[in-house]
Amino acid sequence: MWLLDPRAHFPEQRDGDLLDDGVCVGFITQKVGLSQPTVSSHMKKLTEADLVTAKRIGNWIFYKPNRKELERVGLQTISAARIKPTKGRALGPKN
């Protein structure tokens, strides 16, 4: 959630604007308290899932949320959560 409102959760950056360019991976690393390789690995997965976008500025990668994709996934999740299970025997392998 921090990336959705970066000005409230991260300090101003020397390079890159928090809203236009995203948050530097170094600040994300400090915030979550994990190593930079761990954070970079997770952020790469989020980028591959199109949930965040990545932008290189100098030696650093900056990440910002892909709001359209987050909204789409959120709406699908809400829709799936509203599906009522059918009564009766479940289909699947027998135990």
C-alpha positions in Angstrom: 0.0 0.0 0.0 3.0 2.3 0.5 3.5 2.6 -3.2 0.0 3.8 -3.7 0.6 7.0 -1.6 4.4 7.4 -1.8 4.6 11.0 -0.5 3.0 9.9 2.7 5.4 7.0 3.2 8.7 7.8 1.7 11.1 10.8 1.8 11.8 13.0 -1.2 14.4 11.4 -3.5 17.5 13.0 -5.0 16.7 11.4 -8.3 13.3 10.7 -9.7 9.9 12.1 -8.6 8.0 9.9 -6.2 4.8 10.1 -8.2 6.1 10.4 -11.8 9.0 8.0 -11.6 8.2 5.8 -8.6 10.0 4.9 -5.4 13.7 4.0 -5.4 14.3 0.3 -4.6 16.7 1.5 -1.8 13.8 3.3 0.0 11.6 0.2 -0.4 14.4 -1.9 1.0 14.7 0.3 4.1 10.9 0.3 4.6 10.4 -3.4 4.5 13.7 -4.3 6.3 14.8 -6.9 3.8 18.0 -7.2 1.7 18.1 -5.4 -1.6 18.4 -8.6 -3.6 15.3 -10.0 -1.9 13.3 -6.8 -2.5 14.5 -6.6 -6.1 13.5 -10.2 -6.7 10.0 -9.6 -5.3 9.6 -6.3 -7.2 10.7 -8.1 -10.4 7.9 -10.6 -9.9 5.4 -7.8 -9.4 6.7 -6.1 -12.6 6.3 -9.4 -14.5 2.7 -9.6 -13.2 2.2 -6.0 -14.5 1.2 -4.8 -11.0 4.0 -2.3 -10.9 6.2 -0.6 -13.5 10.0 -0.3 -13.2 12.1 2.6 -14.5 15.9 2.9 -14.3 17.4 6.2 -13.4 21.2 6.1 -13.1 22.1 3.1 -11.1 18.7 2.7 -9.4 15.4 1.1 -10.3 12.2 3.0 -9.4 8.9 1.3 -9.0 5.4 2.7 -9.1 2.0 0.9 -9.1 0.1 0.1 -12.2 -3.2 1.4 -11.0 -5.3 0.1 -13.9 -4.0 -3.5 -13.5 -4.4 -3.3 -9.7 -8.0 -2.2 -10.2 -8.7 -5.0 -12.7 -7.2 -7.6 -10.3 -9.1 -6.1 -7.4 -12.4 -6.2 -9.2 -11.8 -9.8 -10.2 -11.0 -10.7 -6.6 -14.1 -9.1 -5.3 -16.2 -10.9 -8.0 -14.6 -14.2 -7.1 -15.2 -13.6 -3.4 -18.9 -13.2 -4.0 -19.3 -16.6 -5.7 -21.3 -18.8 -3.4 -20.2 -22.4 -3.2 -22.6 -25.0 -4.4 -24.1 -27.4 -1.9 -23.7 -31.1 -2.2 -20.7 -33.2 -3.0 -17.6 -31.6 -4.2 -16.2 -32.8 -7.6 -12.7 -33.9 -7.6 -10.5 -36.9 -6.8 -11.8 -39.4 -4.3 -9.8 -39.9 -1.1 
